[in-house]
Amino acid sequence: MGGKCPHRHVKKRRYSHKTARRTKFLVKGDDMVYDELKKPDEQKKSLPVDEDLPGMGQYYCFHCDRYFSNVAVRDEHFKTKRHKKRLKQMMGPAPHTQLDADLAAGMGMPDNGPKLMSM
């Protein structure tokens, strides 16, 4: 009878390989994606071929900032709830920036009011 507790190794299961995989390709912030989408069509660059990215970097979702392995996977992504939510978010008002966060925390530029006019 007795012996070790069967739940002793639960900590090992907590760490997943998926987390490391998600950070493999750095994702742009919401404000950077918003600025990229608001550029005129003339300023947007075509997608260069990159062997390190999935699908050689040719199948890309601009709204979600994700690369896909082929056209079928990308088109399936366009139908998902996550993409539609992101699309709605990017078509709305501009997302908050770091400057907005600093101002809300009281760490932004000082507001001394209008300068007093001297006589």
N, C-alpha and C positions, 0 to 999 in steps of 0.2 A: 504494500500500500504506500501511499505517500508519493514522493517523487517531486519533480519540478512542476511548476505551474505551466499549463499548456499555453497560456497567454503571455508568456515572458518575452517572446520575440516580436511583439506587435510593433515596436518602434521601427524595425527594419522594413516593414510593409508601408510605412508612412511615406518614405521617399520614393518617388516615381521617376522613371526615365522620361516620362512625358514632359516634365517641367524643364529638363535640360533641353529637350527637343524644341519646345516652344521658344526658348530664348536663342535658338540657333540663328534665326534670321531676325534681326532687330526690327521692331515695328516702330513706325513713326508715331508721334503724338497726334492727337486729334487736331490741334491747331495747324500742324504742318500739312496734314492731309487736306484740311479745309483750304489752306492757301494754295496748295497744288491744284485743287479742283477749280478754284476761282480764276486761274490764269486763262488768258485767251488761247484758242487752239493753235495759234501761230507759235506761241512760246513753249508749248508742250513738246517734249522730245519723244522720238520713237523709242521703243524698247530695244536695248542692245542685247546681243546674244551673250549669255553668261553661263558657262558650263557648271558653275557651282550652285546655281539656283534650280529649283524644280522646273522641268519643261524648258530648260535652257533660257529661262527668264522671259519667255514669250507670252505666257498666259497669266495675266495679272489683273487683279481687281483693284482699281484705283481707290474706291471708297473704303475698302477694308484693309488695304495695303498688304495683300497676300498674293503669293505666287502659286500656280497650280501646275500639275504634271501634264495635263492635256486639256483640250477644249471641252470634252464631256464633263470632266470634273468641275471645271470653271462654270459651265452652264448649270450644273446641279447646285453649285454654290449660290448662283444668282436667285434660285428659288427658295433658299432657306430663310428662316425667320431672322437669323442673326444678320444676314446681309440686308434684308429689307429694313430692319431697325436702324442699321448703320447708315443706309441710304437716306432715310428720313432725317436722321440726326445731322448729316452733312449738308442737306438741302435747307435746313433751318437756319437760325441765327448762328453767328460765329461762336465757336466753343471758347471756354475760358482759357486765358493764357497765364503764364507765370506772373506777369505784371499785375493782372487782376487779383491773383492770389496774394501777392505782396501788399497791394493796396487794401485788401480786405483785412489782412492781419495787422495793418498799421505800420508796415515796414516800407511803404512806398515813399514817393517824393513828398516833402513837407508842404502843407497847404497853409501859407502864412496870410492868406487873404489878399485883398487888393492893397497895393502900396499906397501909403498915405502921401497926399500931395503936399509939398512944402509951400509956404507962403512966399 
